[in-house]
Amino acid sequence: MSQEWITNLTEDIKQKGHEAAENYGREQHKEGIIAEQGAPFFTSLVLCLEQDINEIKRQLQGDVTAAETTISGPALQLPANNGQTGERNEVTLTRSRFPWFDARITHHDSTIVLDYAKGLGVAGNPTLDRKSCNFAFHVADDDTLSIYESFADNPRRFRQPEQLARWITELLFQI
């Protein structure tokens, strides 16, 4: 009889803490998916950007609007599944003219950030008029990973790295 109060207390804990414990477990599961799939998503994004830029360079070859466009950074040397959390990966994209741009794409944990400056003519001051686009990974109830534009009224959703690469390429090259 003296242990009845403990039984009542544990039942109360089970009832009141059940939903919170389930939510916590689900969030931990989502964080695990992001940690496992976020780096390969970023690596694929970078490879798609590199392919897109190389195709643009190929098609502009010999035209007066042709200009050196580079993509560089440690993310280009990463294996497709490095699986390390907390790692900061970054690539830079630059173009000297018609249009010029200076961009940096950074992946850190559950976010990807595009920081850029661009202009119509020849390279301007890349420290002026910089803009930033933030993206956050999201895990759906069926455990599929996608990425959303953060801080937007109507956030864009990208289910595949190719979609985000195309959007970034169009953003940087559109005049």
C-alpha positions as CSV (number, residue, x, y, z in Angstrom):
1,M,0.0,0.0,0.0
2,S,2.8,2.4,0.7
3,Q,4.0,2.2,-2.9
4,E,0.5,3.2,-4.3
5,W,1.5,6.8,-4.5
6,I,4.5,5.9,-6.7
7,T,2.3,3.9,-9.0
8,N,-0.1,6.8,-9.3
9,L,2.8,9.2,-10.0
10,T,4.4,7.0,-12.7
11,E,1.0,6.6,-14.4
12,D,0.6,10.4,-14.3
13,I,4.1,10.8,-15.8
14,K,3.3,8.3,-18.6
15,Q,0.0,10.0,-19.5
16,K,1.3,13.6,-19.4
17,G,4.8,13.0,-20.9
18,H,3.8,10.5,-23.6
19,E,3.1,13.1,-26.3
20,A,6.2,15.1,-25.5
21,A,8.4,12.0,-25.5
22,E,7.0,10.9,-28.9
23,N,7.5,14.4,-30.3
24,Y,11.1,14.5,-29.0
25,G,11.8,11.0,-30.5
26,R,10.4,12.2,-33.9
27,E,12.5,15.3,-33.8
28,Q,15.6,13.3,-33.0
29,H,14.8,11.0,-35.9
30,K,14.4,14.0,-38.3
31,E,17.7,15.4,-37.1
32,G,19.4,12.1,-37.9
33,I,18.0,12.1,-41.4
34,I,19.2,15.6,-42.0
35,A,22.6,14.7,-40.6
36,E,22.8,11.6,-42.8
37,Q,21.3,13.1,-46.0
38,G,22.2,16.8,-45.8
39,A,25.8,16.5,-46.8
40,P,25.1,14.3,-49.8
41,F,22.3,16.7,-50.9
42,F,24.8,19.6,-50.7
43,T,27.5,17.6,-52.6
44,S,24.9,16.8,-55.3
45,L,23.9,20.4,-55.4
46,V,27.5,21.5,-56.0
47,L,28.0,18.9,-58.7
48,C,24.8,20.0,-60.5
49,L,25.9,23.7,-60.3
50,E,29.2,22.7,-61.8
51,Q,27.5,20.9,-64.7
52,D,25.1,23.8,-65.3
53,I,27.9,26.3,-65.3
54,N,30.1,24.2,-67.6
55,E,27.2,23.9,-70.1
56,I,26.6,27.7,-70.0
57,K,30.3,28.2,-70.6
58,R,30.3,25.7,-73.5
59,Q,27.3,27.4,-75.2
60,L,28.7,30.9,-74.7
61,Q,32.2,30.0,-76.1
62,G,33.2,32.4,-78.8
63,D,30.4,34.9,-78.0
64,V,31.2,38.4,-76.9
65,T,29.4,37.7,-73.6
66,A,31.7,34.8,-72.8
67,A,33.6,35.3,-69.6
68,E,35.5,33.1,-67.1
69,T,33.1,31.6,-64.7
70,T,34.6,29.5,-61.8
71,I,33.2,27.3,-59.1
72,S,35.6,26.3,-56.4
73,G,35.9,25.2,-52.8
74,P,36.4,22.2,-50.6
75,A,32.9,20.8,-51.2
76,L,34.0,19.9,-54.8
77,Q,36.4,17.3,-53.3
78,L,34.0,15.8,-50.8
79,P,32.9,12.2,-51.2
80,A,29.1,11.9,-51.9
81,N,28.4,10.7,-48.4
82,N,30.8,12.0,-45.9
83,G,28.2,11.7,-43.1
84,Q,29.9,14.1,-40.7
85,T,27.7,16.4,-38.8
86,G,28.7,19.9,-37.9
87,E,31.0,20.2,-40.9
88,R,30.9,23.4,-42.7
89,N,31.1,23.1,-46.5
90,E,31.4,26.0,-48.8
91,V,31.8,26.7,-52.5
92,T,32.3,30.0,-54.3
93,L,31.1,31.0,-57.8
94,T,32.5,33.9,-59.6
95,R,32.0,35.5,-63.1
96,S,33.8,38.6,-64.2
97,R,31.3,40.1,-66.7
98,F,28.0,40.0,-68.6
99,P,26.7,39.4,-65.9
100,W,29.3,39.4,-63.2
101,F,28.6,37.8,-59.9
102,D,30.4,36.8,-56.7
103,A,28.6,34.1,-54.7
104,R,29.3,31.8,-51.8
105,I,27.1,28.8,-50.9
106,T,27.6,27.4,-47.4
107,H,26.2,24.2,-45.9
108,H,26.2,23.9,-42.1
109,D,24.1,21.3,-40.3
110,S,20.5,21.9,-41.3
111,T,20.9,25.0,-43.5
112,I,22.3,26.1,-46.8
113,V,23.0,29.8,-47.3
114,L,23.5,31.6,-50.6
115,D,25.3,34.9,-50.2
116,Y,25.9,36.9,-53.5
117,A,26.4,40.1,-55.3
118,K,25.8,40.5,-59.0
119,G,25.5,43.1,-61.8
120,L,25.0,43.5,-65.5
121,G,28.4,44.8,-66.8
122,V,31.9,44.1,-65.5
123,A,32.7,43.0,-62.0
124,G,31.8,45.6,-59.4
125,N,32.5,45.8,-55.8
126,P,31.5,42.3,-54.4
127,T,31.1,43.7,-50.9
128,L,28.4,46.1,-51.9
129,D,24.7,45.2,-52.2
130,R,25.1,41.6,-51.1
131,K,22.0,39.6,-50.8
132,S,21.4,36.4,-48.9
133,C,19.0,33.5,-49.4
134,N,18.6,31.0,-46.6
135,F,17.4,27.5,-46.9
136,A,16.5,25.0,-44.2
137,F,16.2,21.2,-44.6
138,H,12.8,19.7,-43.8
139,V,11.9,16.0,-43.2
140,A,8.4,15.0,-44.2
141,D,6.3,12.5,-42.3
142,D,7.4,9.8,-44.8
143,D,11.1,10.6,-44.0
144,T,11.8,12.3,-47.4
145,L,14.2,15.2,-47.3
146,S,13.6,18.5,-49.0
147,I,14.8,22.1,-48.5
148,Y,12.7,25.2,-48.1
149,E,13.6,28.8,-48.6
150,S,13.6,30.4,-45.1
151,F,12.2,33.9,-44.2
152,A,10.0,34.2,-47.3
153,D,6.3,34.9,-47.6
154,N,5.9,32.1,-50.1
155,P,8.9,29.9,-49.5
156,R,10.1,27.8,-52.4
157,R,10.5,24.1,-51.8
158,F,13.2,22.1,-53.5
159,R,12.8,18.3,-53.4
160,Q,16.0,17.5,-55.4
161,P,19.4,19.2,-55.5
162,E,19.0,19.7,-59.2
163,Q,16.0,21.9,-58.6
164,L,17.9,24.2,-56.2
165,A,21.0,24.2,-58.5
166,R,18.8,25.4,-61.4
167,W,17.2,28.1,-59.3
168,I,20.6,29.4,-58.1
169,T,22.0,29.3,-61.7
170,E,19.1,31.2,-63.0
171,L,19.3,33.7,-60.2
172,L,23.0,34.4,-60.8
173,F,22.9,34.5,-64.6
174,Q,19.6,36.4,-65.1
175,I,20.1,40.0,-65.9
